């Protein structure tokens, strides 16, 4: 049982005492010094409250009380400035270590006291008013550090977070710990879908959460959000000069198509210093060229870039991606990956998505519409079933048709009994979009016998490929 001394008067004290009357905490014993009117606010069934009647500015009266009862905390909630100040001094003279909560409405009231919690009423009201403004996040002030590391965010209609699975957008530096939907609390799993009008509770670094809040409120059509903001091109300098420049030009083209996206070019495996100079001449406000001279520093440099530059999309060759170290390392960041094909992106006019698992298809759906809209591509969803039974995919089709109406962007649903991969391989000007899952990362010889599209997607070298992280 902890004893709490409350020295209070005025309207503020009245409301505080009223809250005490609603308290369900029976492990505290309250000693309240307040007027009769304030006492009447208390529920009569409360039996852990003792009323006292002393002058809090009287040193002897306060000293006598504090010698009779060992208090853990003293609350000073007084309306008169001098009365509050003298009361504080009395308590501190009696016990120089006891924890004091001092409520102040005076901006110039300052104390050098590490065992004092000074609550400024004006600041509290201003903060509460500020949070009522549109587009302002709500942060937890009385939990944890109270510095914004716990935040509640409303998911607006059209948010880049809407219709995505939690596992597909969670990052190392922040987590979604709860979702509130239609007056119900949900403890999310990786496969929980975020929907418009949800309120999500996130926890992480306060500076990171401020950026998360901004991302949530950016509209759809801003790929690579919500994975990050900028593009990251990994260039293997052991390639031919023609291939290097072609990849850089393709990345610049994509960067120009995506809204407010900066391109970071990281050069690795350096063999030609003169080529570096040529590429560095491309630098401007939207392009930054970075160089790793030592092979042992590659992953350390990438780590630094990811942490500093809001990277949301990797670009690299299939040859580099298929190296085990790179595939596993890049996969750990949970970011989309663009793999160059024999055809170049600026010649592409069609985006193709092959039907997969329901949760995966829902998870990548908004990114599919985002990238197709940004690049002005015809969007096609191929639903393949050898028996012609398409009933199992009806929910996925409905989901994509709903987003099609939301985006005002048409999608072509093509139902096929024959495997569409053979048909697509002979076509030109296609961007393949596929879920980035464990099957894509697998290099097992068993892939040869698998009927899953994901296990075969990396065998397509003709067309460029966009892999989008999913949890399914």
N, C-alpha and C positions, 0 to 999 in steps of 0.2 A: 504493500500500500504506500503510494507516494502522497505526501501532503503538499498542497498547493495553496499559497496565500494570494488572495485577490483583493487589492485595495482599489476600490472603484467608486465613481459617482457620475451623474449626468446621463444624458440620453444614450451615449455610446455604451456606458456601463450597463444600462438597462437592457439593451439588445444582447450584450455579451452574457449577462446573467440568464436571459431567456434561453439562449443556446445551451447553456449549462443544464437547464431544466430538461432539455431534450436528450441529454447525453446518455449513451448506453455504456459508457466506460465506468465500471464499478471499482476499478483498481486504484482510482484517485480519491483522496479525501480533500474536499474543498473547504477552505476557511474564507468566508466572504465578508468583507467590510463594506456594506452598502446601505442605502436608505431603505425605509419600510416599503416605499412604492416599488423599488426594484425587486425586493424580496417576493412581492406578490406575483411577480412574473414566473416564479419557479413552480414546477409541478409539485404537488403536495406529497407525491409518493417517493420523491428523492430522499434517500436516507444517508447519503454520503456527503451531506453539506452541513457545515456548522456556521451559524451567523455570529458575527462579532460586531462590536460597536466601539471603535476607538478613533482618535484623531490621528491620521497617518503622518501628520507633520510633527507629532510629539515623539521625540526620540525615546523617552522612557516607556511610553505605552507600547511602541513597536518592539522595543528591546525586550520588554517583559513577555510579550506574546511569542517572540522568536526563541526565547530561552525555554519556554514551556513546550513548544512544539518544534520538531525538526522539519523544516520545509526544504523541498527540493527546488522549488521555483516560486518566484514572486512576480505577480502581474501588477503593474501600476497603470491604471486606466482612469486618470483624473482630468477634469476639464480645465482647471486653473493652472496656469503655467508655473507660478511660484510654488503652489501646493505640490504639484507633481515633482518639481526639482528638489524641494526639501525632503519629500518622501523618499526619493531615490537616494539622496545623501544619507538619510537615516539608515536605510536598509544596508547600504554599502559600508557605513561605519560599523554596523553590527556584525556583518559577515562580508568579508572582501572577496569571497569566492562564489557565493550563491548565484545561481542563474536568474537574471531579471529580464522580464519582457516589459518594455517601456513603450506605451502608446503616445505618440506625439503628433500634434497638429501644427507645430512650430518648426519652420524650415531651418532656423538657425540653432536648433537644439543639438549640441554635439557632445559626445562623451568618448573618452579614450578608455574603453572597457571591453576586454575580450570576452567577458562573461555576461554581456548585455546584448539583447536583441532589440534594436530600435525600430519600431514600426511607425512609419510616417503616413498619416491618414491621407494627406494630399497626394502623395505618390501612389498609394493603393487605389484611390479613386481614379486618378489620372490613368493608371495602368488598366483598370477595369473599363474605363471609357474608351481607351485606345483599342482594346480587344473587340469592342463592339463595331469598330470601323470595318467596312468591306475589305477583303483581301488581306486580313491581318491574322496570323496564326495564334492559336491559344496555347500557351505554355504552362506547365505545372510549376507553380511558384513555391509550393510548400512540400514538394517531394524531391528527394535527391538533393542536388546542388541548388535547384531553383533558378538555374541560369539558362534554361531553354533546352536542356538535354532530354526533356520529355515534352512532346508536342502533340496536339490534336489537330488534324487537318481534314477539312471537308473536301470530298471528291466531287467537283462540279461536273455537270453534263458536258461532254466534249474534252474532258481532261485526258492527258496522255497516259494516265494511270488507269483509267476506266477500262473495264473488260480485260484486265490482265491478271494473271495468277501471281500470288505473293512470291512464290519461289523464283519466278522469272525476273523479278526486279529487285529482290533483296540484295544488299551490298554488305561489304565487310564492315563499314563504318556506321551503319544504321540498320535497324530492324523494325518491322511492323509487328507489334506485340498484341494488338487488339483491334477489332473492327466493330463499330456500332451501326446496326442496320435495323430500321423500323422498330426502334426502342428495345432491341435485343443486343446482347453482347456476344461476340463471336471470338473465340481464340483461334486464330488462323493457322492453317497448315500451309505447306508450300503450294498445294493444289487449290487453295481457297481463291475464288475470283473476286476481285474488287469491282464494285459496281457504282454507278453515279449515285450521289447523295449519301454514300457511306461516309462515316467519320472514322478515320484511322488514327490510332495512337502509335506514334513512332518514338523510338529511343535511340540516342546516339550523340555524337559530338554536336554542340549547339550550332557551330558554323556550318557543318554539313547539313543539319536539319533545315537551316534557313534556305539552303539551295534546294533541298528536297521540296520544301514548301513552294518555291518558285516553279519547280518542274511540275508539280501536281496541278498548278493553275495555268500552265501553258496548254493551249488547245491541242487537239489531235492534229496531225499533219506536220509535226515537228520532229520526225525521226532524225537521229537515233534516240530521242527521249523515249522513255524515262531512264534508259541505260546510261546516259551521259549526253554531253552536248557536242563534243568535237570528234574529228576523224583522226585515225592514227595509221599511217602507211609505213609498213616495214619493208624496206628495200634491200634485197640481197645484192650487193655490188659485184658479186661473182658472175652475174648474168651479163648478157651482151648489152652494149650501150643502147641499142634499139629497143630492147625489151624494158630496160630501166626507164627510159624516157616515155615509152608507151604507157607504162603503169602510172607514172607520175601525172601524165596528161589526163588519164582516165580518172585518177583520184581528184584532180583539180576540177574536172567536169562535174563529178558527183558532189563535191563540196559546194560548187556554185549553185547546184540544183536544190540543195538542202538549206533550209532557212537558218541564217545566223550561225553557220557552222565553220569552224576554223580547222585547217588541215595541218597536222604535225607529221613531218616526214623524218623517220629515224633510219639512217643509213648504217648498215652493218656489213661485216666481212669486207672491209675496205681493201681494194687492190689497185685503185687508180685515184691518186690525189687530185689530178686535174679534173676528173669527173665531179668530184665534190665541189670544186669551185664553180663549175657550170651549174650545178643544181642549186647551190647557195644563191646564185643570181636570181632565182625565182622568189626569194623571200620578200614578203610584204606584210601588211597588217593581217592578212588572212592565211598566210602560209609561213610556217616556221620549220627550218631544216636543222636536224640534230644529228650528231655523228658519234658512233661508237667505234673507237679504234682498236680496242682489245676484245677478242672473242669472249674472254672470261667476264667482261663487264656487261654483256648484252642484257641479261635478265635483270640485273641491278638497275641499269639505265631505264629499262621499260617500266619497272616498278616505280621509279621516281616520276616518270612522265605520267603514268596513270594516276598517281596520287596528287599531282599538281595541276593537270590540264583538263579535267572533266572529260576524259576519253569515253566515248560511247560506241565507237565502231572501229574494229580492226580491219585493215586491208592488207592482203599479202597473197603470194602465189600458192597454188596447191602444193607445189614441190616443197616449199618452206613449211607450210602448215602440216604436211604429212610426216615431217620429222617428229619423232615421238616426244622429244623434249618440248618442242614448240606447241604441239597439239595439247599436251597436258597442261603446260604453263598458261597458254592463252585461254584454255577452257576454264581455268580456275577463276578468271575475272568475271565470268557470267556476262559477257558483252557480245553483241552481234559481230559476225565475221563475214567480210566480203572477200571471196576468192576469185581472182581473175580467171577468165576463160580465154579461149582462142579468139572468140569474138569480143569486140570492145563495146563498152557500155553505151557510148554515144551512138551506136548503130542499133541499139535495142529498142523495140517498140511494144514488147509483150512481156508481162510477168506471169509466171506459171507456178501454181501451188498444187501439189499432189495430196489427196486426202490421207490423213493419218489418224492417230488416236484423238478421241474427243477433247480431252483436257489440253493436249498439245495444240490442236487446231484453234481452240478458243484462246489459248495463251498468246499465240503469235498473230492473232487476227488483226488487231489494230495496227501493228507494225506493217503488216501486209498492205493494208489500205493506205497507210502513211507514205510508204515508199513508192507505191504505184501512183498515188496522186502527185507526189513531188516530182517524179520522173515522167509524168504524163504517159503512163503505160497502160495498155489494155490488160485488165486483170482476169485471169482464168483459173478456176478451181476444177481440177480433174478428180472425179469420184470413180474409182475403179473397183469393180466386183465381177469376177468371172461368171457367177451364177445370175447376175442381173438383179440381185436383191439389194436395193439401196435404202431399205427401211432403217437400218442401223445408223446411218449417217444423216438421218432427217434432222436431228437436233442441231448438228453442226451446220447444215445447210441453212436452217432457220436463223442461226446465229449470224452467219455471214450476210444473209439477205437483210437482217435487221441493221447491221452496220453499214450495208450498202445504202440504205435509206438515210441513216444518220449522217453519213458522209456526202450524200448526194453523188455517189460515185458508183458507176455500174460494174457489176461482176458477172462473168459468164460461167455458169455451172455446167460442166460437161460430164455426163455419165457414160462410162466406158466399160464394156465387158472385156475388151482386149487390153493388154498391158500398154498404157500410154507412153511409157518410156521409149519404146522402139519408135513410136510415131514422132515423138518430140525430138529424138536424136537427129532426124533428117531435116528438121525445120531450122530456120535461121532466126536471128534477132530475138532470142529468148533470154530472160533473166529467170533462173530458177530460185525460188524461195523455199526454204525447208527448215523444219525445227532443228535446233542445235541441241541434241540430246546425247545420251551415253552411246547409243547405237552409232551415231556419226563418228564419235571418237574411237569406236572399237576398230581394231585392225586384225581381228581374228580371222583365220582361214575359213571359219564357219560362215562368214559373210557370204561366201559364194553360194551357199545353199539357202540363205534367208530369203523370204518373200517380202521383207520390210523394205520400203523405199529408202529409209534413212541409211540402211547399211550399204546401199549401192550408189548413193548420191555423189560420193566423191569419185566415182568412176567416170562421171560426166566431165570431160575436159573441154568440150566444144563451147559450152555456154558458161557465162559467169554465174556465180552462185552466192546467194545471201543466206547465211545461217543465223537464225534468231533463237536465242536461249529460251527454253521452255522448261516447265516442271510438269511431268506427267507420268 
